[in-house]
């Protein structure tokens, strides 16, 4: 009976066909929501903690690092739970409907703080709200990221879905970076504490609505083998045998380290090195068009290389070289060259951002073909954990370095601190992007091999049914 049901479902669902345009747009809107929460947190929470809430760099550094132990526990659990979820809406979509509004509330609480609290109270409140926020975001982002692979098995359609995701993300990031600093000032009327809180409320509403829209306009069509209750140890052994996945994991770890470390440093860089926080908004405005074009160009590069990993490697190399060159320029002394090179950095980075996420769902089919185990959510959870570990290392090392060398909030910084801020915006991430490119050159799952794997998997299922 169960086999007949699965056979009927397979007949009614086209797992390798075209995905409707509205579904691609809706999936992209999910990442708009993600960025109105997580990119806001990544870019603004650290400076909010130090310069508004009055928490020391050392405490912030320890929080960013310690919270990853919490991620190491909850990410695989949420990944496994989403794989085992069974509803009329599918496995992953219901998480968007329920978890997104609840996480939006926690986002608001994270930016609700009173500077007159004792230092101990501040640190405790910071730790509790941040860890709950990370958990809530996990409950949304892992099912959301896994959803792409459940929408189709067509490798080109997946590339288009992830292009929609990346283009939408770049637009969202651009908007966030352009409007957030002015919004904080205008909504707070000079009170940054109030400004951050009102912006968090606004972005929390956007976060929830975008994921509800994604839930309502996407569909899961890819069937999975009858689910076995596998221990986490068995699932980990399965992904260790998946070489493309291991490369994707390392790529995501390096990606998280480089991206979030640089983003967390950006406001410090423009405030203290360039001398005016408002430069952050003009910089963000200048790079938004290159961001969108770069993200949209990924399918062209994929068509040429026929290999998403190789495409990602090329884009990582170009991003790294551009960022190293950026060290020579400044908004104050060489504004035109600064903006041109910054635009190139963002163009190549946006293409890489599309490529690295497009790799992940293809690794699921490879893993199922290699081991017989299909665990989309669990695999995405480990990938997400790698990204978060990278984020933790990047932001905590930055915070620790600034603290050790004498950072003082809202004051003129010493030359060593200014040097750390400048290198953390240019040469250090540039070198890390080159390393990322070297790693991804080993990715060998090309389009023809992937299509052969999908055909063999479908033949296996047909033989069973």
C-alpha positions in Angstrom: 0.0 0.0 0.0 2.8 2.4 1.0 4.7 1.6 -2.2 1.6 2.2 -4.3 1.1 5.6 -2.6 4.6 6.6 -3.3 4.3 5.5 -6.9 1.2 7.6 -7.4 2.8 10.6 -5.8 5.8 10.2 -8.1 3.5 10.1 -11.1 1.7 13.3 -10.0 4.9 15.3 -9.2 7.5 16.3 -11.8 10.7 16.1 -9.8 13.0 17.2 -12.7 10.8 19.7 -14.6 10.4 23.5 -14.6 9.7 25.4 -11.4 7.1 28.1 -11.8 8.4 31.7 -11.9 6.3 32.7 -8.9 8.0 29.8 -6.9 11.4 31.1 -7.8 10.5 34.6 -6.8 8.9 33.3 -3.5 12.1 31.3 -2.8 14.1 34.4 -3.3 11.9 36.4 -1.0 12.8 33.9 1.7 16.4 35.1 1.5 15.2 38.7 1.6 13.7 37.8 5.0 16.8 36.0 6.1 19.0 39.0 5.3 16.6 41.5 7.0 17.3 39.5 10.2 20.7 37.7 10.0 22.6 40.3 7.9 21.3 43.0 10.2 22.6 41.0 13.1 25.9 40.2 11.4 26.6 43.8 10.3 25.1 45.8 13.3 24.8 43.7 16.4 28.5 43.7 17.4 28.7 47.5 17.2 25.4 47.8 19.0 26.7 45.7 21.8 29.9 47.7 22.2 29.0 51.2 21.3 25.3 51.4 22.4 24.7 48.7 25.0 28.2 49.2 26.5 29.5 45.7 26.6 33.2 45.0 26.4 34.9 43.6 23.3 36.1 40.7 25.3 32.6 39.7 26.4 31.3 40.0 22.8 34.2 37.9 21.5 33.5 35.1 24.0 29.8 35.1 23.2 30.3 34.8 19.5 32.7 31.9 20.0 30.7 30.1 22.8 27.4 30.3 20.9 28.8 28.0 18.2 28.9 25.1 20.8 25.2 25.7 21.1 24.9 25.6 17.3 26.8 22.3 17.2 24.0 20.9 19.3 20.9 22.4 17.7 21.8 22.6 14.0 22.0 18.8 13.4 18.9 18.3 15.6 16.8 20.7 13.6 18.1 19.3 10.4 17.0 15.8 11.4 13.7 16.9 12.7 12.9 18.8 9.5 13.8 15.6 7.5 11.3 13.7 9.6 8.5 16.3 9.5 5.4 14.9 7.8 2.6 17.3 6.9 0.3 18.0 4.0 2.5 21.0 3.2 5.7 18.9 3.1 8.7 18.5 5.3 10.3 22.0 5.2 7.7 24.6 4.4 5.8 24.4 7.7 8.9 25.5 9.6 8.8 28.8 7.7 5.2 29.4 8.6 5.6 28.7 12.4 9.2 29.6 13.3 9.7 32.8 11.4 7.1 34.9 13.3 8.4 33.6 16.6 12.0 34.4 15.6 11.0 37.9 14.6 9.9 38.5 18.2 13.3 37.3 19.5 15.1 39.6 17.0 13.3 42.6 18.6 14.2 41.4 22.1 17.8 41.1 21.1 18.0 44.8 20.3 16.0 45.8 23.4 18.4 46.8 26.0 18.9 49.4 28.7 22.4 51.1 29.1 21.9 51.6 32.9 21.8 47.9 33.7 24.8 46.5 35.5 27.5 44.9 33.4 26.6 41.4 34.7 22.9 42.0 33.7 23.9 43.2 30.3 26.1 40.2 29.6 23.5 37.7 30.8 20.8 39.4 28.7 23.1 39.4 25.7 23.9 35.7 26.1 20.3 34.5 26.6 18.7 36.6 23.8 21.5 35.9 21.3 21.4 32.1 21.9 17.6 32.0 21.5 17.9 34.1 18.4 20.5 31.8 16.9 18.2 28.8 17.7 15.2 30.5 16.1 17.1 31.4 13.0 18.3 27.8 12.7 14.7 26.7 12.8 13.9 28.9 9.8 17.1 28.9 7.8 17.9 25.2 7.7 14.4 24.1 6.4 14.5 27.1 4.0 17.9 26.2 2.6 16.9 22.6 2.2 13.7 23.5 0.4 15.5 24.2 -2.8 16.5 20.6 -3.2 12.9 19.5 -2.6 11.5 21.7 -5.3 13.2 20.0 -8.3 16.1 17.7 -9.2 16.9 19.6 -12.4 20.4 21.0 -12.0 19.7 24.0 -14.3 16.5 24.8 -12.5 18.3 24.6 -9.1 20.9 27.1 -10.5 18.0 29.4 -11.5 16.3 29.1 -8.1 19.6 29.9 -6.3 20.2 32.8 -8.7 16.8 34.2 -7.7 17.8 33.6 -4.1 21.1 35.4 -4.5 19.8 38.3 -6.5 17.1 38.8 -4.0 19.6 38.6 -1.2 21.9 41.1 -2.8 19.0 43.6 -3.2 18.1 43.1 0.4 21.6 43.5 1.7 22.0 46.6 -0.4 18.8 48.1 1.0 19.7 47.2 4.5 23.2 48.7 4.3 21.9 51.9 2.7 18.9 52.6 4.9 19.8 51.2 8.3 22.2 53.9 9.5 19.9 56.7 8.5 16.9 54.8 9.9 18.5 54.4 13.3 19.2 58.1 13.4 15.8 59.2 12.1 13.6 56.8 14.1 15.7 57.3 17.3 15.9 61.1 17.0 19.4 61.0 18.3 18.8 58.1 20.7 20.6 55.1 19.1 19.1 52.7 21.7 15.6 53.6 20.5 16.6 53.7 16.9 18.0 50.2 16.9 14.9 48.9 18.6 12.5 50.4 16.1 14.6 49.2 13.2 14.6 45.7 14.7 10.8 45.8 14.9 10.6 46.8 11.3 13.0 44.2 10.0 11.4 41.5 12.2 8.0 42.1 10.5 9.7 41.9 7.0 11.5 38.7 8.1 8.2 37.0 9.1 6.2 38.2 6.1 8.8 37.1 3.5 8.9 33.6 4.9 5.1 33.3 5.0 5.1 34.4 1.3 7.7 31.8 0.5 5.7 29.1 2.3 2.5 30.0 0.4 4.1 30.0 -3.1 6.5 27.1 -3.1 5.9 23.3 -3.4 7.9 20.3 -2.4 7.9 17.6 -5.2 11.0 15.5 -4.6 10.2 12.2 -2.9 12.6 10.5 -0.6 13.1 6.8 0.2 11.1 5.5 3.0 12.6 7.2 6.0 14.7 5.2 8.3 15.3 6.4 11.8 19.1 6.7 11.6 21.3 7.7 14.5 23.3 10.9 14.0 26.5 8.9 14.0 25.3 6.9 10.9 24.3 10.2 9.2 27.7 11.7 9.9 29.4 8.6 8.4 27.3 9.0 5.3 28.3 12.6 4.7 32.0 11.9 5.3 31.9 9.6 2.3 30.5 12.5 0.2 33.5 14.3 -1.2 31.6 17.1 -3.0 29.7 17.7 0.2 33.0 17.9 2.3 34.3 20.5 -0.2 31.1 22.5 0.1 31.3 22.3 3.9 34.9 23.7 3.9 33.9 26.3 1.4 31.0 27.4 3.6 33.3 27.5 6.7 35.8 29.8 4.9 32.9 31.8 3.4 31.4 32.4 6.9 34.8 33.4 8.4 35.6 35.8 5.6 32.1 37.3 5.0 30.9 37.9 8.5 34.3 38.9 9.9 34.5 41.6 7.2 30.9 42.6 7.6 31.2 43.0 11.4 34.2 45.2 10.8 32.6 47.4 8.1 30.9 49.9 10.5 34.1 50.2 12.5 36.1 50.7 9.3 34.0 53.5 8.0 33.5 55.1 11.5 37.1 55.1 12.6 39.4 54.6 9.5 37.5 56.6 7.0 36.2 59.0 9.7 32.4 59.0 9.0 29.8 56.2 9.6 27.6 57.8 6.8 30.2 56.6 4.3 28.8 53.1 5.0 25.5 54.0 3.3 27.2 55.6 0.3 29.5 52.6 -0.1 26.5 50.3 0.1 24.6 52.4 -2.5 27.7 52.2 -4.9 27.9 48.4 -4.7 24.2 47.4 -5.0 24.1 47.3 -8.9 27.3 45.3 -9.2 25.9 42.9 -6.5 22.7 42.3 -8.5 24.5 41.9 -11.8 27.1 39.6 -10.3 24.5 37.3 -8.7 22.6 37.1 -12.0 25.7 36.2 -14.0 26.3 32.9 -12.3 24.1 30.7 -14.7 26.3 32.1 -17.6 29.5 31.0 -15.8 28.0 27.7 -14.9 27.0 27.1 -18.5 30.6 27.7 -19.5 32.3 25.6 -16.8 29.5 22.9 -16.4 30.8 22.7 -12.8 29.4 24.8 -10.0 32.4 24.3 -7.8 34.8 25.4 -10.5 32.6 28.5 -11.1 32.7 29.3 -7.4 36.5 28.9 -7.4 37.0 31.4 -10.2 34.7 33.9 -8.5 36.5 33.4 -5.2 39.9 34.1 -6.8 38.6 37.3 -8.4 37.0 38.5 -5.2 40.2 37.9 -3.3 42.4 39.8 -5.8 40.0 42.7 -5.9 39.9 43.0 -2.1 43.7 42.9 -1.8 43.9 45.7 -4.4 41.3 47.7 -2.4 43.8 48.2 0.4 45.6 50.9 -1.7 42.5 53.1 -1.9 40.4 55.3 0.4 37.0 57.1 0.2 38.6 60.3 1.4 41.8 60.4 -0.8 40.9 58.2 -3.9 37.1 58.0 -3.9 36.6 57.0 -7.6 39.1 54.2 -7.5 37.8 53.1 -4.1 34.2 52.7 -5.4 35.3 51.1 -8.7 37.4 48.4 -7.0 34.6 48.0 -4.3 32.1 47.4 -7.1 34.4 44.7 -8.6 34.8 43.0 -5.2 31.0 42.9 -4.8 30.4 41.8 -8.4 32.6 38.7 -8.0 31.4 38.0 -4.4 27.8 38.0 -5.4 28.4 35.5 -8.1 30.3 33.3 -5.6 27.4 33.7 -3.1 25.0 32.2 -5.8 27.5 29.4 -6.7 28.2 28.2 -3.2 24.6 27.8 -2.3 23.8 26.2 -5.6 26.3 23.4 -4.9 24.6 22.2 -1.7 21.4 20.5 -3.0 23.4 18.7 -5.7 25.5 17.0 -3.0 22.4 15.5 -1.6 21.8 13.4 -4.7 25.4 12.4 -4.8 25.2 11.3 -1.2 22.1 9.2 -1.8 23.7 7.6 -4.8 26.9 6.9 -2.9 25.4 5.6 0.4 21.7 5.0 -0.1 20.9 7.7 2.6 19.0 10.8 1.7 19.1 13.3 4.6 18.6 16.8 3.0 17.9 18.7 6.2 20.7 17.1 8.2 23.2 17.8 5.4 22.1 21.4 5.2 22.3 21.7 9.0 26.0 20.6 9.0 26.7 23.1 6.1 24.9 25.8 8.1 27.0 24.9 11.2 30.2 25.2 9.1 29.1 28.7 8.0 28.3 29.7 11.6 31.6 28.3 12.9 33.3 30.4 10.3 31.2 33.4 11.3 32.1 32.8 15.0 35.8 32.6 14.3 35.8 35.7 12.0 33.8 37.9 14.4 35.3 36.7 17.6 38.9 37.0 16.3 38.1 40.5 15.1 36.6 41.5 18.5 39.4 39.9 20.4 42.1 41.6 18.3 40.5 45.0 18.6 40.1 44.6 22.4 43.7 43.4 22.9 45.2 46.3 21.0 43.2 49.0 22.8 39.8 49.6 21.1 37.8 52.2 23.1 34.2 52.8 21.9 33.3 56.3 20.5 36.9 57.5 20.8 39.8 58.1 18.4 41.5 54.8 18.0 45.3 54.1 18.1 47.3 53.2 15.0 47.3 49.5 15.7 43.6 49.3 16.0 43.1 51.4 12.8 45.5 49.0 11.0 43.5 46.0 12.1 40.3 47.6 10.9 41.7 48.4 7.5 43.4 45.0 6.9 40.2 43.3 8.1 38.3 45.1 5.4 40.8 44.4 2.6 43.8 42.2 2.7 42.8 39.6 5.2 39.5 38.7 3.6 41.2 38.9 0.2 43.7 36.3 1.2 41.0 34.1 2.6 39.0 34.3 -0.7 42.1 33.1 -2.6 42.3 30.1 -0.2 38.6 29.4 -0.7 39.2 29.3 -4.4 42.0 26.9 -4.1 39.8 24.5 -2.0 36.9 24.6 -4.5 39.1 23.8 -7.5 38.9 20.2 -6.3 35.1 20.0 -6.8 34.5 17.5 -9.5 30.7 17.0 -9.6 29.9 18.4 -13.0 26.6 18.6 -14.9 26.9 15.4 -16.9 27.9 13.3 -13.9 25.1 14.8 -11.8 22.5 14.0 -14.5 23.8 10.4 -14.7 23.4 10.1 -10.9 19.8 11.4 -10.9 18.9 9.0 -13.7 20.3 6.1 -11.8 18.5 7.1 -8.6 15.2 7.3 -10.5 15.8 3.9 -11.9 16.5 2.5 -8.4 13.2 4.0 -7.2 11.3 2.6 -10.1 12.7 -0.8 -9.5 11.5 -0.7 -5.8 8.0 0.6 -6.7 
